[in-house]
Amino acid sequence: MNVNFVSEMTAFNRWVKSNSLSATSRLLWFQMFLYWNEVGFPDWLQVDIVRLMGIVQVNSKNTVIRARDDLVRAGLLISKRGKNKEPNKYQFVLFSGQNSRSSFFDRETGNETGYQTGSDPGGQTGHLYKLNKDKPNNKKEKKPYGEFQMVHLTDEELLKLQDQYPDTWEDWIKRVDRGKAKKDYKYKNDYAGILSWIDKEEKEETQKAFNELMAEAEYLNPHYGIYQ
C-alpha cells in the first residue's frame, strides 16, 4: 500500500488535538503505525494481543483491547477477527490517499461504513447445534447440549456463544459438559460457567505468552526493561 508516512503522522497529531482519545489509545496507534511501516505497509497487519501489550509496555490484556476498540470506534482502525486462533488482522484508515477515511467513515454522521468485525454469525454454519429458524422458540427455555446433556443454555445464550467464539464454542460446550459429568461441577448459569472457563484459559495463555515475550526481549537485550 502506498502510504505517506510523514503526512499521516502529521494528520493524526492534528486530529487528536480536537478529538477525545485516551493516552493509551494514542500510543497504541502510534506504535502500530510504526510497526506497519517496518513491515512495508501491507494491506492487512496481523499482530497478536501479547505483541501489542509489549509495544505499548503494559501487562494488561484488557487495557490493550480497550485501546484498540477505541481506535476502531474512532474510525481510525479496522479490526478483522482471526480464524482458528490466529491473531486479528488490522487495517489503518488513512487520513488521505489510498484507503482514506472518506471511504470508511462518514464525517458528518460519524457512522463507520467499512468496519469489519470478522466472522459472520449468520448463514449456514454446519454445526450440530444450529437453530431451526422455521420453528418458534422460547428464548428463556434452556435446552441440554453436549455428550452427557449436562450443559443447559437458552437459544439466546447459545447464539451469543456462537457469535463471540465462532471457531471454538462447540469445544467449550464439550469441555464443560464433560467436566460437569466427571467432577460434578455445578453452576447457577452454565453460560456464565463457560465464560469463566474461557476467561481463565485466556488469562493463563496471555500471561505465559507475555512472559515468553519478555524473556525473549531480555535475551536479545539484557539491559532492556519494559517497565522503565
C-alpha positions as CSV (number, residue, x, y, z in Angstrom):
1,M,0.0,0.0,0.0
2,N,1.2,3.5,-0.9
3,V,1.4,5.5,2.4
4,N,2.9,8.9,3.1
5,F,4.4,8.3,6.5
6,V,5.1,11.9,7.4
7,S,1.7,13.1,6.1
8,E,-0.2,10.5,8.1
9,M,1.7,11.2,11.3
10,T,1.1,14.9,11.0
11,A,-2.6,14.4,10.3
12,F,-3.0,12.1,13.3
13,N,-1.3,14.6,15.6
14,R,-3.7,17.3,14.3
15,W,-6.7,15.0,14.7
16,V,-6.1,14.1,18.3
17,K,-5.9,17.7,19.3
18,S,-9.6,18.1,18.6
19,N,-10.9,14.6,19.3
20,S,-11.2,12.6,22.6
21,L,-8.8,9.7,22.7
22,S,-7.0,8.2,25.7
23,A,-3.3,8.3,26.1
24,T,-3.0,4.5,25.7
25,S,-5.1,4.6,22.5
26,R,-2.9,7.3,21.1
27,L,0.3,5.4,22.0
28,L,-1.2,2.2,20.5
29,W,-2.0,3.9,17.2
30,F,1.5,5.4,17.1
31,Q,3.3,2.1,17.8
32,M,1.1,0.1,15.5
33,F,1.7,2.6,12.7
34,L,5.5,2.4,13.3
35,Y,5.3,-1.4,13.1
36,W,3.2,-1.2,10.0
37,N,5.9,1.0,8.5
38,E,8.6,-1.5,9.5
39,V,6.9,-4.4,7.7
40,G,6.3,-2.4,4.5
41,F,2.7,-1.2,4.8
42,P,0.8,-4.4,3.8
43,D,-2.9,-4.2,3.2
44,W,-3.6,-6.0,6.5
45,L,-1.4,-6.0,9.6
46,Q,-1.6,-9.2,11.6
47,V,-0.5,-9.0,15.2
48,D,-1.5,-10.7,18.4
49,I,-2.6,-9.0,21.6
50,V,0.5,-10.1,23.5
51,R,2.7,-8.3,21.0
52,L,0.5,-5.2,21.3
53,M,0.9,-5.4,25.1
54,G,4.7,-5.4,24.5
55,I,4.9,-2.4,22.2
56,V,2.8,-0.2,24.5
57,Q,4.6,-1.6,27.6
58,V,1.6,-2.7,29.6
59,N,0.8,-6.2,31.1
60,S,-2.9,-5.9,31.0
61,K,-4.7,-7.6,28.0
62,N,-7.9,-5.7,28.8
63,T,-6.2,-2.3,28.7
64,V,-4.9,-3.1,25.2
65,I,-8.2,-4.4,24.0
66,R,-10.0,-1.2,25.2
67,A,-7.4,1.0,23.5
68,R,-7.8,-1.0,20.3
69,D,-11.6,-0.8,20.4
70,D,-11.3,3.0,21.0
71,L,-9.4,3.3,17.7
72,V,-12.0,1.2,15.9
73,R,-14.9,3.3,17.3
74,A,-13.0,6.5,16.3
75,G,-12.8,5.3,12.7
76,L,-9.0,5.1,12.7
77,L,-8.7,1.3,12.6
78,I,-10.5,-1.7,11.1
79,S,-10.3,-5.0,13.0
80,K,-10.9,-8.4,11.4
81,R,-11.2,-11.4,13.7
82,G,-8.6,-14.1,13.1
83,K,-9.6,-17.6,12.3
84,N,-8.6,-20.8,14.2
85,K,-6.9,-18.9,17.0
86,E,-4.8,-16.8,14.6
87,P,-4.2,-13.2,15.6
88,N,-6.6,-10.5,14.5
89,K,-5.9,-8.5,11.3
90,Y,-5.9,-4.7,11.3
91,Q,-6.2,-2.1,8.6
92,F,-5.4,1.6,9.1
93,V,-8.0,4.0,7.9
94,L,-5.8,6.8,6.5
95,F,-6.4,10.5,6.5
96,S,-5.5,10.9,2.8
97,G,-4.8,8.9,-0.3
98,Q,-5.5,5.2,-0.7
99,N,-7.8,3.6,1.9
100,S,-8.7,7.1,3.2
101,R,-11.2,7.9,6.0
102,S,-13.7,9.1,3.4
103,S,-14.1,5.5,2.3
104,F,-14.8,4.1,5.7
105,F,-16.1,7.0,7.9
106,D,-18.8,9.5,7.3
107,R,-17.5,12.7,8.8
108,E,-21.0,14.3,9.1
109,T,-22.9,11.4,10.6
110,G,-20.0,9.7,12.4
111,N,-21.0,6.3,11.1
112,E,-18.5,3.7,10.0
113,T,-19.1,2.5,6.5
114,G,-16.4,-0.1,6.1
115,Y,-15.9,-1.5,9.6
116,Q,-15.3,-5.3,9.6
117,T,-15.7,-7.4,12.8
118,G,-14.7,-10.8,11.3
119,S,-16.8,-13.9,11.0
120,D,-20.4,-13.5,10.1
121,P,-22.5,-15.5,12.6
122,G,-25.4,-15.8,10.2
123,G,-26.0,-18.2,7.3
124,Q,-25.2,-21.9,7.2
125,T,-22.8,-23.0,10.0
126,G,-22.7,-26.7,9.5
127,H,-22.8,-27.2,13.3
128,L,-24.9,-29.8,15.1
129,Y,-26.5,-27.1,17.3
130,K,-27.7,-24.7,14.6
131,L,-31.1,-23.4,15.5
132,N,-34.2,-24.3,13.4
133,K,-35.3,-20.8,12.4
134,D,-38.6,-22.2,11.0
135,K,-39.9,-23.2,14.4
136,P,-40.9,-20.7,17.1
137,N,-38.8,-20.9,20.3
138,N,-38.8,-19.6,23.7
139,K,-35.6,-17.6,24.3
140,K,-35.8,-18.2,28.1
141,E,-36.2,-22.0,27.8
142,K,-33.0,-23.8,28.5
143,K,-32.0,-26.8,26.3
144,P,-29.4,-29.5,27.1
145,Y,-26.2,-29.7,25.0
146,G,-23.1,-31.9,25.0
147,E,-22.5,-35.6,25.0
148,F,-23.8,-36.0,28.5
149,Q,-26.5,-33.3,28.1
150,M,-25.1,-31.5,31.2
151,V,-24.9,-28.1,29.7
152,H,-28.1,-26.1,29.6
153,L,-28.4,-22.9,27.5
154,T,-31.2,-20.7,26.2
155,D,-31.3,-20.1,22.5
156,E,-30.1,-16.5,23.1
157,E,-27.1,-17.7,25.2
158,L,-26.2,-20.2,22.5
159,L,-26.2,-17.5,19.8
160,K,-24.1,-15.3,21.9
161,L,-21.5,-18.1,22.4
162,Q,-21.5,-18.8,18.7
163,D,-21.1,-15.1,17.8
164,Q,-18.2,-14.5,20.3
165,Y,-16.4,-17.8,19.7
166,P,-17.3,-19.0,16.2
167,D,-14.5,-21.5,16.0
168,T,-14.3,-22.9,19.5
169,W,-17.8,-22.7,21.0
170,E,-18.6,-26.4,20.4
171,D,-15.3,-27.4,22.1
172,W,-16.2,-25.3,25.2
173,I,-19.6,-26.9,25.5
174,K,-17.9,-30.3,25.3
175,R,-15.3,-29.4,27.9
176,V,-17.8,-28.0,30.4
177,D,-20.2,-30.9,29.7
178,R,-17.5,-33.5,30.5
179,G,-16.3,-31.5,33.5
180,K,-19.8,-31.5,35.0
181,A,-20.3,-35.2,34.2
182,K,-16.9,-36.3,35.7
183,K,-16.3,-33.9,38.5
184,D,-19.9,-32.8,39.3
185,Y,-19.2,-29.1,38.7
186,K,-22.3,-27.1,39.4
187,Y,-23.2,-23.6,38.0
188,K,-26.2,-21.5,38.6
189,N,-25.9,-20.5,35.0
190,D,-24.0,-22.7,32.5
191,Y,-23.4,-19.8,30.1
192,A,-21.7,-17.9,32.8
193,G,-19.8,-21.0,33.7
194,I,-18.5,-21.5,30.2
195,L,-17.4,-17.8,30.1
196,S,-15.5,-18.3,33.3
197,W,-13.6,-21.3,31.8
198,I,-12.7,-19.2,28.7
199,D,-11.6,-16.2,30.7
200,K,-9.4,-18.4,33.0
201,E,-7.7,-20.1,30.0
202,E,-7.2,-16.8,28.1
203,K,-5.6,-15.2,31.2
204,E,-3.2,-18.2,31.6
205,E,-2.3,-18.2,27.9
206,T,-1.8,-14.5,27.8
207,Q,0.4,-14.5,30.9
208,K,2.5,-17.4,29.5
209,A,2.9,-15.7,26.2
210,F,3.7,-12.3,27.8
211,N,6.4,-14.0,30.0
212,E,7.9,-15.6,26.9
213,L,7.9,-12.3,25.0
214,M,9.6,-10.5,27.9
215,A,12.2,-13.3,28.2
216,E,12.9,-13.0,24.5
217,A,13.4,-9.3,24.9
218,E,15.7,-9.7,27.9
219,Y,17.7,-12.3,25.9
220,L,18.1,-10.0,22.9
221,N,19.0,-7.1,25.1
222,P,20.0,-7.7,28.7
223,H,19.6,-4.0,29.5
224,Y,16.0,-3.9,28.2
225,G,13.4,-3.0,30.8
226,I,9.8,-2.9,29.8
227,Y,8.6,-1.0,32.8
228,Q,11.3,1.6,32.8
